Amino acid sequence: MTLIIVAILLLSFLLIATERLTNINKAAVAVFAGTVGWVLYICWGTDFVMSQHSYGYFNFLQGAVATSTAVKQYIAKSIFLPYVGKASEVVLFLLATMTIVEILYNNGCFDFITQLLKTRNSKRMLWTLVAITFFVSINLDNLTTTVMMLTIMHGIIPSRRQRMILGSAILIAATAGGTLTVIGNPENLVLWNMGAVTATDLSATLLVPCIMTCVVSVLLLQRLLPDRLDTEWIVMPYRGDDTNLNVWQRLLMLFVGLGGLWLIPTLHDVTKLSPFLGAFCVLALLWIVNEIFNRKLFNIDQMLQRRELRVMQYGVIQMMLYVMGMMFALGVVQETGALEWLWENASIYIHDSWIWGIIAGTLSTILDSFATAVSFYNLKQTCATGDIYYKIIAYCVMVGSNILAVGSMSGIALLKMERMHVGWYFRNVGWRALCGGIIGFVILIAFSII
């Protein structure tokens, strides 16, 4: 049964890696692998429990007779529920931050970005986009940041080829910025919840490598742009949900929304509660401010729909279901003991964390970055706070996901929005992202030695 469960996970990895060929949604694949895996696990629950959790099971029985029902109850309460909690921590955090973005975007708090992009100079446009994307992705999930910035850029640049280059720069900046913090992407959030890293330690270690990766890659990319860009500025018609907030109100909401996210690590250190609670605190405060500022608009019939936040869109639901399903699937494989066996045997031949990082980065070029990162996080059986292994994996997976763009949901969003082919991306962008990643990798090695 262990072999069957592992085979299901490997098959799901294959389907996820070939999503663009099979057109099978990766979220559906992950949910299927996670749910079926746990059903099969509980059907053979006695064997798994006695081999992995015999001591805890006998304590659970407290002298009662061991039955199949008792085994299932033990698995449901003592084994399965902790994995539900781990997955929920990530999903609830994503729900809170994406709702924050939705509130800010609906109130025009990001309109200043469009004003900053009013230029035809290609270098100024490129580096302005990169700087804003990098900064925003430090606070928000990189998928949310990428889609938002692509949407803004798409309304300014009519030339598809120029959008493809600028969009690729946005992708690189978003993934690099997201890797820099514990709240910048789901992979790092999993690390933080595991206790493998602290917010300060992760950012301090990856700051220079992530910045250099972004800067070098974009420097190579800017050669593809002409000196002057084709731009157009279209005044959008009134949609019925436009905001009437003034500048200071928008700035205040932006400060509460994005600035509040910076306090989440501090709140976590003080309370030791899950980070998603801090995200919900920020969301609640921003929501109250939103209600106060828009109280007059809410009295107008045509503005009633603004009270229903539109964050629950298909893409957002898909991402959260994917994260939930993948964590379930990896969790059930871990409970079979397969990952422990693999680590014990592989560590005989591979002792260096840097080699593990290169392997993870290579896999993430075709396999989703979240699935790759969490797989390698779970692979190592000892979880020590500050272990360089986890930071190496986080960095290498980020670099690998940018080489073909299919290694992350952000990259797939770029390919779909601009109708890009993977071959074109690699010829024009992928190898440049790899060059920047190698330079950052060398810097990371140098810092670890120092």
C-alpha positions in Angstrom: 0.0 0.0 0.0 2.9 2.3 0.6 4.1 1.8 -2.9 0.6 2.6 -4.2 0.3 5.8 -2.2 3.8 6.9 -3.4 2.9 6.0 -7.0 -0.2 8.2 -6.8 1.9 11.1 -5.6 4.5 10.6 -8.4 1.7 10.4 -10.9 0.3 13.6 -9.6 3.7 15.2 -9.9 3.8 14.1 -13.5 0.4 15.5 -14.3 1.2 18.8 -12.5 4.5 19.1 -14.5 2.6 18.4 -17.8 -0.4 20.6 -17.1 0.0 22.6 -20.3 0.1 19.4 -22.3 -2.7 17.5 -20.6 -4.9 20.6 -19.8 -5.7 18.9 -16.4 -5.9 21.5 -13.7 -3.1 21.0 -11.1 -5.5 21.9 -8.3 -7.8 19.0 -9.2 -4.8 16.7 -9.4 -3.5 17.7 -6.0 -6.9 17.4 -4.3 -7.4 14.0 -5.8 -3.9 12.8 -4.7 -4.4 14.1 -1.2 -7.9 12.7 -0.6 -7.4 9.3 -2.2 -4.0 8.9 -0.4 -5.6 9.4 3.0 -8.5 7.0 2.1 -6.1 4.3 1.2 -4.0 5.0 4.3 -6.9 4.6 6.7 -8.0 1.4 4.9 -4.7 -0.2 5.9 -4.5 1.9 9.0 -3.6 -0.8 11.5 -0.3 -1.7 9.7 0.7 2.0 9.4 -0.2 2.9 12.9 1.6 -0.1 14.5 4.8 0.7 12.5 4.8 4.4 12.9 2.7 5.3 16.0 2.4 2.3 18.2 3.3 4.1 21.4 0.8 6.9 20.8 -1.9 4.4 19.8 -1.6 2.3 22.9 -1.9 5.5 25.0 -5.0 6.4 23.0 -6.6 3.1 23.8 -6.0 3.4 27.5 -6.5 -0.4 28.0 -9.5 -0.7 25.6 -9.6 -3.5 23.0 -7.9 -2.6 19.7 -10.5 -2.6 16.9 -10.6 -1.3 13.4 -12.9 1.5 14.5 -10.4 2.5 17.2 -7.6 2.6 14.7 -9.7 4.8 12.4 -10.6 7.1 15.2 -7.0 7.4 16.3 -5.9 8.2 12.7 -8.7 10.8 12.3 -8.0 12.6 15.5 -4.3 12.2 16.2 -2.7 11.9 12.7 -5.0 13.4 10.1 -6.2 16.5 12.0 -2.6 17.9 12.5 -2.1 17.9 8.8 -5.4 19.7 8.3 -4.2 22.3 10.8 -0.9 22.8 8.9 -2.6 23.1 5.6 -5.2 25.4 7.0 -2.6 27.8 8.4 -1.3 28.4 4.9 -4.7 28.6 3.2 -6.2 31.0 5.7 -3.1 33.2 5.5 -3.5 33.3 1.7 -7.3 34.0 2.1 -6.6 37.0 4.4 -3.8 38.5 2.2 -5.7 38.1 -1.0 -8.8 39.7 0.6 -6.6 42.6 1.7 -5.4 43.1 -1.9 -9.0 43.0 -3.2 -10.0 45.7 -0.8 -7.0 47.9 -1.7 -7.5 47.3 -5.4 -11.2 48.1 -5.4 -10.5 51.4 -3.6 -7.9 52.5 -6.1 -5.0 52.3 -3.6 -2.7 51.0 -6.4 -3.6 53.8 -8.8 -0.3 55.5 -8.0 1.5 52.7 -9.9 -0.1 53.8 -13.1 1.0 57.4 -12.5 4.6 56.3 -11.9 4.5 54.4 -15.2 3.7 57.4 -17.4 6.8 57.3 -19.4 7.9 56.0 -22.8 11.5 55.5 -21.8 11.9 51.7 -21.8 14.5 51.5 -19.1 12.6 53.8 -16.7 9.4 51.8 -17.3 11.2 48.5 -16.8 13.0 49.3 -13.6 9.9 51.1 -12.2 7.8 48.0 -12.8 10.6 45.8 -11.3 11.1 47.9 -8.2 7.4 48.2 -7.4 6.8 44.5 -8.0 9.7 43.5 -5.9 8.6 45.6 -3.0 4.9 44.6 -3.2 5.8 40.9 -3.4 7.7 41.1 -0.2 4.4 41.7 1.6 2.0 39.7 -0.6 1.9 36.4 -2.3 3.9 36.5 -5.5 1.0 35.1 -7.6 -1.3 37.9 -6.4 1.4 40.5 -7.1 2.2 39.1 -10.5 -1.4 39.1 -11.7 -2.0 42.6 -10.4 1.1 44.0 -12.0 0.5 42.2 -15.3 -3.0 43.6 -15.3 -1.7 47.2 -14.8 1.0 46.8 -17.4 -1.4 45.2 -19.9 -3.5 48.4 -19.9 -0.5 50.6 -20.8 1.5 48.6 -23.3 -0.3 47.7 -26.5 2.7 45.9 -28.1 2.5 42.1 -27.3 6.2 41.5 -27.7 7.0 44.4 -25.3 4.4 43.1 -22.8 6.1 39.7 -23.0 9.4 41.1 -22.0 8.1 43.4 -19.3 5.8 40.7 -18.0 8.8 38.3 -17.7 10.7 41.0 -15.7 7.6 41.3 -13.4 7.6 37.5 -12.9 11.3 37.5 -11.9 10.9 40.4 -9.6 7.8 38.9 -7.9 9.4 35.5 -7.3 12.6 37.1 -6.0 10.8 39.4 -3.7 8.4 36.8 -2.5 11.3 34.5 -1.6 12.9 37.2 0.6 10.3 37.0 3.4 8.3 34.4 5.3 5.0 35.9 4.1 6.0 36.4 0.4 5.0 33.0 -0.9 3.3 29.8 0.4 6.6 27.9 0.5 8.2 30.2 2.9 5.1 30.4 5.0 5.2 26.6 5.4 8.9 26.9 6.5 7.9 29.5 9.1 5.0 27.4 10.4 7.4 24.5 10.7 9.7 26.5 12.9 12.6 25.9 10.4 13.3 29.6 9.9 12.7 32.9 11.7 11.5 36.0 9.7 14.7 37.9 10.4 17.1 35.1 9.7 15.5 34.2 6.4 15.5 37.7 5.1 19.0 38.5 6.2 20.4 35.4 4.5 18.5 35.7 1.2 18.5 39.6 0.9 21.6 40.0 -1.3 21.2 36.8 -3.3 17.6 37.6 -4.2 18.3 41.2 -5.1 21.3 40.2 -7.3 19.2 37.5 -9.0 16.6 40.1 -9.9 19.0 42.8 -10.9 21.3 40.7 -13.1 18.3 39.0 -14.8 16.6 42.3 -15.5 19.9 43.9 -16.7 20.2 41.1 -19.3 16.5 41.5 -20.2 16.5 45.2 -20.9 18.7 44.6 -24.0 15.6 43.2 -25.7 13.6 46.4 -25.3 13.8 49.4 -27.7 14.7 52.8 -26.4 11.1 54.0 -26.6 8.0 52.0 -25.8 4.6 52.1 -27.4 2.2 53.2 -24.7 -1.5 54.1 -24.6 -3.5 55.6 -21.8 -7.2 54.7 -21.8 -9.6 56.3 -19.5 -11.8 53.5 -18.2 -15.6 54.2 -18.2 -17.5 54.2 -14.9 -18.2 50.6 -13.9 -20.6 51.3 -11.1 -18.1 50.3 -8.4 -15.4 53.0 -8.7 -14.2 54.5 -5.5 -14.7 58.2 -4.5 -11.9 58.1 -1.9 -9.4 61.0 -1.9 -5.7 60.6 -1.9 -5.0 60.6 1.8 -7.8 58.0 2.4 -6.2 55.7 -0.2 -2.8 56.2 1.3 -4.1 55.5 4.8 -5.7 52.2 3.6 -2.5 51.3 1.8 -0.5 51.9 5.0 -3.0 49.9 7.1 -3.1 47.0 4.5 0.5 46.6 3.5 2.1 48.2 6.5 0.1 46.0 8.9 1.5 42.9 7.3 5.0 43.9 8.5 3.8 43.5 12.0 2.7 39.9 11.6 6.2 38.4 12.4 6.3 40.5 15.6 2.8 39.4 16.6 3.8 35.8 16.0 6.9 36.1 18.1 5.0 37.7 21.0 1.9 35.4 21.0 3.3 32.2 19.4 0.0 31.9 17.6 -0.2 31.0 13.9 0.7 33.8 11.5 -2.7 33.7 9.8 -4.2 35.2 13.0 -2.1 38.3 12.5 -3.1 38.5 8.8 -6.8 38.3 9.9 -6.2 41.1 12.4 -4.8 43.3 9.6 -7.8 42.3 7.4 -10.3 43.2 10.1 -8.8 46.6 10.7 -8.6 47.4 7.0 -12.2 46.2 6.5 -13.4 48.5 9.2 -11.5 51.4 7.7 -13.0 50.5 4.3 -16.5 50.5 5.8 -16.0 53.9 7.4 -14.6 55.6 4.3 -17.2 54.1 1.9 -20.2 54.4 4.2 -21.9 56.9 1.9 -21.3 54.8 -1.1 -22.9 51.8 0.6 -26.2 53.7 0.9 -26.4 53.9 -2.9 -28.3 51.0 -4.5 -25.7 50.6 -7.3 -22.9 50.3 -4.7 -24.4 47.5 -2.7 -22.4 44.9 -4.4 -19.2 46.4 -3.0 -20.1 45.0 0.4 -19.5 41.5 -1.0 -15.7 41.1 -1.4 -14.9 39.6 -4.8 -11.8 37.8 -3.6 -13.4 34.4 -4.0 -12.6 34.2 -7.7 -11.7 31.1 -9.6 -7.9 31.6 -9.6 -7.8 32.3 -5.9 -9.9 29.3 -5.0 -7.8 27.2 -7.3 -4.6 28.2 -5.6 -5.9 27.5 -2.1 -7.3 24.1 -3.1 -3.9 23.3 -4.7 -2.0 24.2 -1.6 -4.4 22.2 0.6 -4.4 19.1 -1.7 -0.6 19.1 -2.1 0.0 19.3 1.7 -2.5 16.5 2.2 -0.7 14.3 -0.4 2.8 14.9 1.0 1.5 14.4 4.5 0.1 11.0 3.8 3.3 9.9 2.1 5.3 11.1 5.1 3.0 9.0 7.4 3.8 5.9 5.5 7.5 6.2 6.4 8.5 6.5 2.7 10.2 9.9 3.0 12.1 8.8 6.1 13.4 5.7 4.2 14.3 7.9 1.2 16.2 10.4 3.3 18.2 7.7 5.1 19.3 6.0 1.9 19.9 9.2 -0.2 21.8 10.9 2.6 24.4 8.1 2.4 25.4 9.4 -1.0 24.4 13.1 -0.8 25.8 14.8 2.3 25.9 18.4 1.0 22.9 20.7 1.4 24.1 22.6 -1.7 23.7 19.5 -3.9 20.2 19.0 -2.5 19.5 22.6 -3.5 20.7 22.1 -7.1 18.5 19.0 -7.3 15.5 20.9 -6.0 16.1 23.8 -8.4 16.4 21.4 -11.3 13.1 19.7 -10.5 11.3 23.0 -10.0 12.0 24.0 -13.6 9.2 21.6 -14.7 7.4 20.7 -11.4 5.5 23.3 -9.5 7.7 25.3 -7.0 5.3 24.7 -4.1 5.2 20.9 -4.6 9.0 20.8 -5.0 9.8 23.0 -2.0 7.5 21.3 0.4 8.6 17.8 -0.7 12.2 18.7 0.1 11.2 20.4 3.3 9.5 17.2 4.4 12.3 15.0 3.2 14.7 16.1 5.8 13.7 14.4 9.0 15.3 16.8 11.5 14.0 20.3 11.6 16.4 22.7 13.3 15.7 26.4 13.3 18.1 28.3 11.1 19.4 25.3 9.2 20.9 26.5 5.9 19.4 23.5 4.1 15.9 25.1 4.1 17.0 28.5 2.9 19.0 26.9 0.1 16.0 24.9 -1.0 13.8 28.0 -0.9 16.3 30.0 -3.0 17.0 27.3 -5.6 13.3 26.5 -6.1 12.7 30.1 -6.8 15.4 30.2 -9.4 14.4 27.0 -11.0 10.7 28.1 -11.4 11.8 31.1 -13.5 13.8 29.1 -16.1 10.8 27.7 -18.0 8.0 29.7 -16.2 6.0 26.5 -15.8 7.5 25.9 -12.4 5.1 28.3 -10.6 1.5 29.5 -10.7 2.8 33.0 -11.3 4.8 31.8 -14.4 1.7 30.0 -15.7 -0.4 33.1 -15.2 2.2 35.0 -17.3 2.2 32.4 -20.1 -1.6 32.4 -20.2 -2.2 36.2 -20.0 0.3 37.0 -22.8 -0.2 33.8 -24.8 3.5 33.0 -24.6 5.2 29.7 -25.6 7.6 28.0 -23.2 10.2 27.8 -26.0 10.1 31.5 -26.7 10.3 32.2 -22.9 13.4 30.0 -22.4 15.2 31.4 -25.5 14.7 35.0 -24.5 14.2 35.0 -20.7 14.9 31.6 -19.1 18.7 31.5 -19.7 19.0 35.0 -18.4 17.1 34.2 -15.3 19.4 31.2 -14.8 22.5 33.4 -15.1 21.1 35.8 -12.4 20.2 32.8 -10.3 23.7 31.3 -10.5 25.3 34.6 -9.4 22.9 34.8 -6.5 23.7 31.1 -5.6 27.4 31.9 -5.6 26.8 34.9 -3.3 24.7 32.6 -1.0 27.6 30.2 -0.8 30.1 33.0 0.0 27.9 34.4 2.8 27.4 30.9 4.3 31.2 30.4 4.4 31.8 33.8 6.0 
